[in-house]
Each structure stands twice: as C-alpha cells, then as structure tokens.
Amino acid sequence: MSEVIEKPSDARSKTIRVLTPADLDRITQIDRAIIGQSRRGFFENRLQASVRDAQGFISLGYIENGVLEGFVLAQILDGEFGGSAPVAVLDAVATSETVRGHGGARALLDELKAHARAQGATEIRTQAPWTDRRLAHFFAAAGFVLGHRLVLERDAETDRPDGDDAWDGDDSWRDEIPVRSLVRDDLATIIGIDRRVTGRDRTRYYERMVRESLRDSGVRMSMIAESDGVQVGFIMARVDYGEFGETATEAVMDTLGVHPDFAGKRTGSALMKQLLANLQVLRVERVRTEVKWDEFELLGFLRRQGFRPSQRLSLTLAL
C-alpha cells in the first residue's frame, strides 16, 4: 500500500501517508527529541518489516506543509498472548514539537483505526507508563480504556525464580528435559499441543511464528522441550528494542505451551531457563509478557518464575 490519503485541511497542507525506509532519519529525529535517546535500530527494523509484511505492520506518517512531522507504528497480532482474534498493537505514536496542537496525532490514530479494521482487527491495544500523564491523557481522550490484561515483567538474570516449579541452582534440568531450537518439522507438534491446551486451531498463527523464527533468528527465538525424544512443550519470544517508548533492551514472551500429560514436570521451567540463558547472551535486560487477569494457573506459574506486575498500563480501544 503506497497511496497518499488526503485529509481535510485548514490553511496548512496536511496529509497522512504510508511510511517508507527513506523516512528513518526524520522519525528518529522526532523520537529522540521526545525521549532523549535514539531508537534508530527499532525504527529501522519496523520500517523494513512493514515493507516485507504489509499485512502484519502498519506504519503511517503525518505530513504538514510537505514535511514529515509525526508517525504511528503498529503491528497486527493474531494469536499472541493466547488471543483468539486479530488485534492491532500500537507501538509508537509521536508528533514534532512544531506541530503540537494541530491534530496530527489524532489524524494518525484515526487512519490507524481504518487500516486496522481493514485487516480484521477488533481492537487496538497499547501500553503506557502510569506516570506519563500526557500520554495517558491523550489515550483517554481518544477513547482508550484500561484493558483486562496484566503486564508482567522480570529481569533477564537466571537466579530469580522460587517455588516448587523453579530450579534448584544446578543444571540437571538440561539432562532431564532437553531444550533445543525449533525447526520447521516441529510445526505440526506445536499446533497439536496448543490445540490440546486451548481447544482451538491456531495453525495460521503458528505457521507465521515458525516462519519468523527461521527467518529472523536474531530477533525471534523459539525453542522445544523434549522427553525421551518426544516434543512436550515450546516457548516463543522476540527481542524488540524500543516498543512502547522503551529504551531498555527488552524481550517479549508471547507464547508458552506444555502438553497436558507433562504439566507439573518442570517442562515450563526448563523452557524458561533456556530462554533466559539465551537472552543473557544477547544482553537483554528484561522479559515482558501479558496475561488475562483471570488466567490464575498461568499467573501462578509466572509468579514462581520471578515475574511481577509492570509499572505499565494495559490500554485497549474497541473497533
């Protein structure tokens, strides 16, 4: 999609258009002026992803008098965090100081809604630090409300978990429950385990996840746990440098599944241990995930793995 979408204008010339990789410098400049640090790598990856997968990413720019003065970046998720319908996740929205109050951010959000609906999304989700009053006010004025999901996080060190499902300080789990990188032939098994756990067929979601894992091994990591040569669980995460205004290096764990016959046998803990070990090599500082507020069994497991509530609000806007 490359057309320019004309918007009603006052004396100023205003348009919304799809971003291209050529916009990278200006986007980075606008963002740096707001947060005080450069997230160039994050924006570069997102713009490239938008070109590669136009159905999975939405990248729009606000143009005033011929100059790029704002942007919004979002991605379409369909199955992450146990979801059952496509949602648009708003990762970044900003306008330059020059055009504040000109309606650019609202125009970007309106166009994001249209693009998200066209791709079948039923809601837009985002996150915001509870201390960022200006951002919270913007989202509230735009119709966002508190979501029914909890944002949890922990640091990426491997010595935090406690409880019965945690590790005892040695590496015997490597022999008891081997964990390896995912390969393409694991797809059918993953889909089968997920179907046993959720009762749903999420084949398209896992096809996309496996494809991304094999293509972008430095950004998305997916692993399989085995018992006597049989795949019994899996974990999927991605490293995203800059989502939701973050400047710390953060990983997002979006999928964890264990075959019901192997629940309570440290399978999930072994998967988490290996994920954290891999993330330490990449010098990732934190791991984040989202959980529905009433998924008590999963919440208990994550608590034992060292996850705690984040200082971020989960917000949603129905479409």
C-alpha positions as a Markdown table, in Angstrom:
| # | Residue | x | y | z |
|---|---|---|---|---|
| 1 | Met | 0.0 | 0.0 | 0.0 |
| 2 | Ser | 1.6 | 3.3 | -1.1 |
| 3 | Glu | -1.2 | 5.7 | -1.8 |
| 4 | Val | -1.4 | 9.1 | -0.1 |
| 5 | Ile | -4.6 | 9.6 | 2.0 |
| 6 | Glu | -5.8 | 13.1 | 1.8 |
| 7 | Lys | -7.3 | 14.6 | 5.0 |
| 8 | Pro | -9.4 | 17.8 | 5.3 |
| 9 | Ser | -7.1 | 20.7 | 5.9 |
| 10 | Asp | -7.2 | 24.2 | 7.2 |
| 11 | Ala | -4.7 | 26.8 | 6.0 |
| 12 | Arg | -1.9 | 24.3 | 6.4 |
| 13 | Ser | -1.3 | 21.4 | 4.0 |
| 14 | Lys | -1.9 | 18.1 | 5.8 |
| 15 | Thr | -1.8 | 14.6 | 4.6 |
| 16 | Ile | -1.3 | 11.1 | 6.1 |
| 17 | Arg | 0.7 | 8.6 | 4.0 |
| 18 | Val | 2.4 | 5.3 | 4.4 |
| 19 | Leu | 6.0 | 5.5 | 5.7 |
| 20 | Thr | 9.0 | 4.2 | 3.8 |
| 21 | Pro | 12.6 | 3.4 | 4.8 |
| 22 | Ala | 13.6 | 6.8 | 3.5 |
| 23 | Asp | 11.7 | 8.3 | 6.4 |
| 24 | Leu | 14.0 | 6.7 | 9.0 |
| 25 | Asp | 16.2 | 9.8 | 9.8 |
| 26 | Arg | 13.2 | 12.1 | 10.3 |
| 27 | Ile | 11.3 | 9.6 | 12.5 |
| 28 | Thr | 14.4 | 9.0 | 14.6 |
| 29 | Gln | 14.9 | 12.8 | 15.0 |
| 30 | Ile | 11.3 | 13.4 | 16.1 |
| 31 | Asp | 11.5 | 10.5 | 18.6 |
| 32 | Arg | 14.9 | 11.5 | 20.0 |
| 33 | Ala | 13.6 | 15.0 | 20.7 |
| 34 | Ile | 10.9 | 13.5 | 22.9 |
| 35 | Ile | 12.6 | 10.7 | 24.8 |
| 36 | Gly | 16.2 | 11.9 | 24.8 |
| 37 | Gln | 17.7 | 8.8 | 23.3 |
| 38 | Ser | 18.0 | 7.3 | 19.8 |
| 39 | Arg | 15.9 | 4.2 | 18.9 |
| 40 | Arg | 17.1 | 4.2 | 15.3 |
| 41 | Gly | 17.5 | 0.4 | 15.3 |
| 42 | Phe | 13.9 | -0.2 | 16.4 |
| 43 | Phe | 12.5 | 2.1 | 13.7 |
| 44 | Glu | 14.8 | 0.7 | 11.0 |
| 45 | Asn | 13.6 | -2.8 | 11.8 |
| 46 | Arg | 9.9 | -1.7 | 11.8 |
| 47 | Leu | 10.1 | 0.1 | 8.5 |
| 48 | Gln | 11.8 | -2.9 | 6.9 |
| 49 | Ala | 9.2 | -5.2 | 8.4 |
| 50 | Ser | 6.4 | -3.0 | 7.0 |
| 51 | Val | 7.8 | -3.3 | 3.5 |
| 52 | Arg | 8.3 | -7.1 | 3.9 |
| 53 | Asp | 4.9 | -7.8 | 5.5 |
| 54 | Ala | 2.4 | -5.1 | 4.7 |
| 55 | Gln | -0.4 | -7.2 | 6.3 |
| 56 | Gly | 1.4 | -7.6 | 9.6 |
| 57 | Phe | 2.6 | -4.0 | 10.2 |
| 58 | Ile | 1.1 | -0.5 | 9.9 |
| 59 | Ser | 3.4 | 2.5 | 9.5 |
| 60 | Leu | 1.9 | 5.9 | 8.8 |
| 61 | Gly | 3.3 | 9.4 | 8.7 |
| 62 | Tyr | 1.7 | 12.8 | 9.3 |
| 63 | Ile | 2.8 | 15.4 | 6.7 |
| 64 | Glu | 2.4 | 19.1 | 7.3 |
| 65 | Asn | 3.5 | 21.6 | 4.6 |
| 66 | Gly | 5.5 | 18.9 | 2.9 |
| 67 | Val | 7.4 | 17.9 | 6.0 |
| 68 | Leu | 7.1 | 14.6 | 8.0 |
| 69 | Glu | 6.0 | 15.9 | 11.4 |
| 70 | Gly | 4.6 | 12.7 | 13.0 |
| 71 | Phe | 4.2 | 9.0 | 12.8 |
| 72 | Val | 2.4 | 6.0 | 14.2 |
| 73 | Leu | 3.7 | 2.4 | 14.1 |
| 74 | Ala | 1.5 | -0.7 | 14.9 |
| 75 | Gln | 1.6 | -4.4 | 14.2 |
| 76 | Ile | -1.3 | -6.9 | 13.7 |
| 77 | Leu | -1.1 | -9.7 | 16.2 |
| 78 | Asp | -3.3 | -12.8 | 15.8 |
| 79 | Gly | -2.7 | -15.4 | 18.5 |
| 80 | Glu | 0.0 | -13.9 | 20.6 |
| 81 | Phe | -0.6 | -14.0 | 24.4 |
| 82 | Gly | -3.4 | -16.5 | 23.9 |
| 83 | Gly | -5.5 | -14.2 | 21.7 |
| 84 | Ser | -8.4 | -15.5 | 19.7 |
| 85 | Ala | -8.9 | -12.7 | 17.2 |
| 86 | Pro | -6.6 | -10.2 | 15.3 |
| 87 | Val | -5.7 | -7.1 | 17.2 |
| 88 | Ala | -3.6 | -4.0 | 16.3 |
| 89 | Val | -0.9 | -3.2 | 18.8 |
| 90 | Leu | 0.1 | 0.5 | 18.8 |
| 91 | Asp | 3.9 | 0.6 | 19.4 |
| 92 | Ala | 4.7 | 4.2 | 18.9 |
| 93 | Val | 3.0 | 7.5 | 18.1 |
| 94 | Ala | 4.5 | 11.0 | 18.1 |
| 95 | Thr | 4.5 | 14.4 | 16.5 |
| 96 | Ser | 7.2 | 17.0 | 16.5 |
| 97 | Glu | 7.0 | 20.0 | 18.9 |
| 98 | Thr | 6.5 | 22.2 | 15.9 |
| 99 | Val | 3.0 | 20.8 | 15.1 |
| 100 | Arg | 1.7 | 20.1 | 18.6 |
| 101 | Gly | -1.9 | 21.0 | 18.9 |
| 102 | His | -2.5 | 20.8 | 15.1 |
| 103 | Gly | -4.4 | 17.5 | 15.4 |
| 104 | Gly | -1.7 | 15.4 | 13.8 |
| 105 | Ala | -1.7 | 12.6 | 16.4 |
| 106 | Arg | -5.5 | 12.3 | 16.3 |
| 107 | Ala | -5.4 | 12.1 | 12.5 |
| 108 | Leu | -2.8 | 9.4 | 12.7 |
| 109 | Leu | -4.9 | 7.4 | 15.2 |
| 110 | Asp | -8.0 | 7.8 | 13.0 |
| 111 | Glu | -6.1 | 6.4 | 10.0 |
| 112 | Leu | -4.7 | 3.6 | 12.1 |
| 113 | Lys | -8.2 | 2.6 | 13.1 |
| 114 | Ala | -9.2 | 2.4 | 9.4 |
| 115 | His | -6.2 | 0.3 | 8.5 |
| 116 | Ala | -6.7 | -2.0 | 11.5 |
| 117 | Arg | -10.3 | -2.6 | 10.6 |
| 118 | Ala | -9.4 | -3.3 | 7.0 |
| 119 | Gln | -7.1 | -6.1 | 8.3 |
| 120 | Gly | -9.8 | -7.6 | 10.5 |
| 121 | Ala | -8.6 | -6.3 | 13.9 |
| 122 | Thr | -11.3 | -6.0 | 16.6 |
| 123 | Glu | -9.4 | -3.7 | 18.9 |
| 124 | Ile | -6.2 | -1.6 | 19.3 |
| 125 | Arg | -4.0 | -2.3 | 22.3 |
| 126 | Thr | -1.2 | -0.3 | 23.7 |
| 127 | Gln | 0.8 | 0.2 | 26.9 |
| 128 | Ala | 1.8 | 3.4 | 28.7 |
| 129 | Pro | 3.8 | 4.1 | 31.9 |
| 130 | Trp | 1.3 | 5.1 | 34.6 |
| 131 | Thr | 3.5 | 8.1 | 35.4 |
| 132 | Asp | 3.2 | 9.6 | 31.8 |
| 133 | Arg | 0.3 | 11.8 | 32.4 |
| 134 | Arg | 0.4 | 13.5 | 29.0 |
| 135 | Leu | 0.3 | 10.2 | 27.1 |
| 136 | Ala | -2.4 | 8.8 | 29.4 |
| 137 | His | -4.5 | 11.9 | 28.8 |
| 138 | Phe | -4.1 | 11.5 | 25.0 |
| 139 | Phe | -5.2 | 7.9 | 25.0 |
| 140 | Ala | -8.1 | 8.6 | 27.4 |
| 141 | Ala | -9.3 | 11.4 | 25.1 |
| 142 | Ala | -9.0 | 9.1 | 22.1 |
| 143 | Gly | -11.3 | 6.6 | 23.8 |
| 144 | Phe | -8.9 | 4.0 | 25.2 |
| 145 | Val | -9.8 | 2.3 | 28.5 |
| 146 | Leu | -7.9 | 0.0 | 30.9 |
| 147 | Gly | -7.7 | -3.4 | 29.4 |
| 148 | His | -8.4 | -6.8 | 31.1 |
| 149 | Arg | -4.8 | -7.9 | 30.7 |
| 150 | Leu | -1.9 | -7.7 | 33.1 |
| 151 | Val | 1.6 | -6.7 | 32.0 |
| 152 | Leu | 4.2 | -8.7 | 33.9 |
| 153 | Glu | 8.0 | -8.4 | 33.7 |
| 154 | Arg | 11.2 | -9.7 | 35.3 |
| 155 | Asp | 14.9 | -9.1 | 34.7 |
| 156 | Ala | 16.7 | -11.5 | 32.5 |
| 157 | Glu | 19.0 | -12.9 | 35.1 |
| 158 | Thr | 18.5 | -16.6 | 35.8 |
| 159 | Asp | 18.7 | -16.7 | 39.6 |
| 160 | Arg | 15.3 | -15.2 | 40.4 |
| 161 | Pro | 12.6 | -18.0 | 40.3 |
| 162 | Asp | 11.3 | -19.6 | 43.5 |
| 163 | Gly | 8.8 | -22.2 | 44.5 |
| 164 | Asp | 8.2 | -25.8 | 43.5 |
| 165 | Asp | 8.4 | -25.3 | 39.8 |
| 166 | Ala | 11.7 | -23.4 | 40.0 |
| 167 | Trp | 15.2 | -24.6 | 39.6 |
| 168 | Asp | 17.4 | -25.7 | 42.4 |
| 169 | Gly | 20.6 | -24.0 | 41.3 |
| 170 | Asp | 22.1 | -26.7 | 39.2 |
| 171 | Asp | 21.9 | -27.6 | 35.5 |
| 172 | Ser | 20.4 | -31.1 | 35.9 |
| 173 | Trp | 17.3 | -29.9 | 34.1 |
| 174 | Arg | 19.4 | -29.9 | 30.9 |
| 175 | Asp | 19.6 | -33.7 | 31.1 |
| 176 | Glu | 16.1 | -34.3 | 32.4 |
| 177 | Ile | 14.3 | -32.0 | 30.0 |
| 178 | Pro | 16.5 | -31.2 | 26.9 |
| 179 | Val | 15.6 | -27.9 | 25.2 |
| 180 | Arg | 16.6 | -27.1 | 21.7 |
| 181 | Ser | 15.9 | -24.6 | 19.0 |
| 182 | Leu | 12.8 | -25.0 | 16.9 |
| 183 | Val | 13.0 | -26.5 | 13.4 |
| 184 | Arg | 10.4 | -26.4 | 10.6 |
| 185 | Asp | 9.3 | -30.0 | 11.3 |
| 186 | Asp | 8.2 | -29.1 | 14.8 |
| 187 | Leu | 5.2 | -27.1 | 13.4 |
| 188 | Ala | 2.6 | -29.9 | 13.5 |
| 189 | Thr | 3.6 | -30.9 | 17.0 |
| 190 | Ile | 3.3 | -27.3 | 18.3 |
| 191 | Ile | -0.1 | -26.9 | 16.7 |
| 192 | Gly | -1.2 | -30.2 | 18.3 |
| 193 | Ile | 0.0 | -29.2 | 21.8 |
| 194 | Asp | -1.7 | -25.8 | 21.5 |
| 195 | Arg | -4.9 | -27.5 | 20.4 |
| 196 | Arg | -4.8 | -29.8 | 23.5 |
| 197 | Val | -4.3 | -26.8 | 25.8 |
| 198 | Thr | -6.6 | -24.2 | 24.3 |
| 199 | Gly | -9.2 | -26.2 | 22.4 |
| 200 | Arg | -8.6 | -24.0 | 19.3 |
| 201 | Asp | -6.9 | -24.5 | 16.0 |
| 202 | Arg | -4.3 | -21.7 | 15.6 |
| 203 | Thr | -2.5 | -23.1 | 12.6 |
| 204 | Arg | -2.1 | -19.8 | 10.8 |
| 205 | Tyr | -0.6 | -18.2 | 13.9 |
| 206 | Tyr | 2.0 | -20.9 | 14.4 |
| 207 | Glu | 2.8 | -21.0 | 10.7 |
| 208 | Arg | 3.7 | -17.3 | 10.9 |
| 209 | Met | 5.7 | -17.7 | 14.2 |
| 210 | Val | 7.8 | -20.6 | 12.8 |
| 211 | Arg | 8.4 | -18.7 | 9.6 |
| 212 | Glu | 9.6 | -15.6 | 11.5 |
| 213 | Ser | 11.7 | -17.7 | 13.8 |
| 214 | Leu | 13.6 | -19.4 | 10.9 |
| 215 | Arg | 13.9 | -16.1 | 9.1 |
| 216 | Asp | 14.8 | -13.7 | 11.9 |
| 217 | Ser | 16.7 | -15.9 | 14.4 |
| 218 | Gly | 18.4 | -12.9 | 16.0 |
| 219 | Val | 15.1 | -11.2 | 16.8 |
| 220 | Arg | 12.6 | -14.1 | 17.4 |
| 221 | Met | 13.6 | -17.2 | 19.3 |
| 222 | Ser | 11.6 | -20.3 | 19.6 |
| 223 | Met | 12.5 | -23.5 | 21.5 |
| 224 | Ile | 11.2 | -27.0 | 22.0 |
| 225 | Ala | 11.4 | -29.2 | 25.1 |
| 226 | Glu | 11.7 | -32.9 | 24.7 |
| 227 | Ser | 11.2 | -36.0 | 26.8 |
| 228 | Asp | 12.6 | -39.3 | 25.5 |
| 229 | Gly | 12.8 | -37.7 | 22.1 |
| 230 | Val | 9.1 | -36.6 | 22.1 |
| 231 | Gln | 8.3 | -32.9 | 21.9 |
| 232 | Val | 6.4 | -31.9 | 25.1 |
| 233 | Gly | 6.5 | -28.1 | 25.2 |
| 234 | Phe | 7.5 | -24.9 | 23.5 |
| 235 | Ile | 8.2 | -21.3 | 24.1 |
| 236 | Met | 8.3 | -18.3 | 21.7 |
| 237 | Ala | 9.7 | -14.9 | 22.4 |
| 238 | Arg | 11.1 | -11.9 | 20.4 |
| 239 | Val | 13.6 | -9.2 | 21.1 |
| 240 | Asp | 12.2 | -5.8 | 20.3 |
| 241 | Tyr | 14.4 | -2.8 | 21.0 |
| 242 | Gly | 12.0 | 0.1 | 21.6 |
| 243 | Glu | 8.4 | -1.0 | 21.8 |
| 244 | Phe | 6.0 | 1.4 | 23.7 |
| 245 | Gly | 8.7 | 4.0 | 24.2 |
| 246 | Glu | 11.1 | 1.7 | 26.0 |
| 247 | Thr | 14.8 | 2.4 | 25.7 |
| 248 | Ala | 16.0 | -0.7 | 27.7 |
| 249 | Thr | 16.7 | -3.9 | 25.7 |
| 250 | Glu | 13.6 | -6.0 | 26.3 |
| 251 | Ala | 12.3 | -9.4 | 25.2 |
| 252 | Val | 8.6 | -10.2 | 24.8 |
| 253 | Met | 7.5 | -13.7 | 25.6 |
| 254 | Asp | 4.3 | -14.2 | 23.7 |
| 255 | Thr | 3.7 | -18.0 | 23.7 |
| 256 | Leu | 4.3 | -20.8 | 26.1 |
| 257 | Gly | 2.8 | -24.3 | 25.8 |
| 258 | Val | 3.2 | -27.6 | 27.6 |
| 259 | His | 1.5 | -30.8 | 26.7 |
| 260 | Pro | -1.1 | -31.6 | 29.4 |
| 261 | Asp | 0.5 | -35.0 | 30.1 |
| 262 | Phe | 3.7 | -33.3 | 31.1 |
| 263 | Ala | 2.3 | -30.4 | 33.2 |
| 264 | Gly | 3.9 | -30.1 | 36.6 |
| 265 | Lys | 7.1 | -31.9 | 35.5 |
| 266 | Arg | 9.3 | -28.8 | 35.2 |
| 267 | Thr | 8.8 | -28.6 | 31.5 |
| 268 | Gly | 7.8 | -24.9 | 31.5 |
| 269 | Ser | 10.6 | -24.1 | 34.0 |
| 270 | Ala | 13.2 | -25.7 | 31.7 |
| 271 | Leu | 11.9 | -23.8 | 28.7 |
| 272 | Met | 12.0 | -20.5 | 30.7 |
| 273 | Lys | 15.5 | -21.3 | 32.0 |
| 274 | Gln | 16.8 | -21.8 | 28.4 |
| 275 | Leu | 15.1 | -18.7 | 27.2 |
| 276 | Leu | 16.7 | -16.6 | 29.9 |
| 277 | Ala | 20.1 | -18.1 | 29.2 |
| 278 | Asn | 19.8 | -17.2 | 25.5 |
| 279 | Leu | 18.6 | -13.7 | 26.3 |
| 280 | Gln | 21.6 | -13.1 | 28.6 |
| 281 | Val | 23.9 | -13.8 | 25.7 |
| 282 | Leu | 22.1 | -11.1 | 23.8 |
| 283 | Arg | 22.4 | -8.8 | 26.8 |
| 284 | Val | 18.7 | -8.4 | 27.1 |
| 285 | Glu | 17.8 | -6.6 | 30.3 |
| 286 | Arg | 14.1 | -7.5 | 30.9 |
| 287 | Val | 11.5 | -10.0 | 29.8 |
| 288 | Arg | 7.9 | -8.9 | 29.5 |
| 289 | Thr | 4.6 | -10.8 | 28.8 |
| 290 | Glu | 0.9 | -10.2 | 29.0 |
| 291 | Val | -1.7 | -12.4 | 30.7 |
| 292 | Lys | -5.5 | -12.2 | 31.1 |
| 293 | Trp | -6.4 | -11.2 | 34.6 |
| 294 | Asp | -8.3 | -14.5 | 35.2 |
| 295 | Glu | -5.7 | -17.0 | 34.0 |
| 296 | Phe | -4.8 | -17.9 | 37.5 |
| 297 | Glu | -2.8 | -21.0 | 36.8 |
| 298 | Leu | -0.6 | -19.2 | 34.3 |
| 299 | Leu | -0.3 | -16.3 | 36.7 |
| 300 | Gly | 0.9 | -18.6 | 39.4 |
| 301 | Phe | 3.5 | -20.2 | 37.2 |
| 302 | Leu | 4.8 | -16.8 | 36.1 |
| 303 | Arg | 5.0 | -15.6 | 39.7 |
| 304 | Arg | 7.1 | -18.6 | 40.5 |
| 305 | Gln | 9.4 | -17.8 | 37.6 |
| 306 | Gly | 10.1 | -14.3 | 39.0 |
| 307 | Phe | 7.6 | -12.2 | 37.1 |
| 308 | Arg | 6.0 | -9.3 | 38.8 |
| 309 | Pro | 3.5 | -6.6 | 37.8 |
| 310 | Ser | 5.0 | -3.9 | 35.5 |
| 311 | Gln | 4.6 | -0.2 | 36.0 |
| 312 | Arg | 2.8 | 0.0 | 32.7 |
| 313 | Leu | -0.9 | 0.3 | 32.0 |
| 314 | Ser | -2.6 | -2.0 | 29.5 |
| 315 | Leu | -5.0 | 0.0 | 27.4 |
| 316 | Thr | -7.5 | -1.0 | 24.7 |
| 317 | Leu | -9.8 | 0.7 | 22.2 |
| 318 | Ala | -12.6 | -1.4 | 20.6 |
| 319 | Leu | -13.0 | -1.0 | 16.9 |
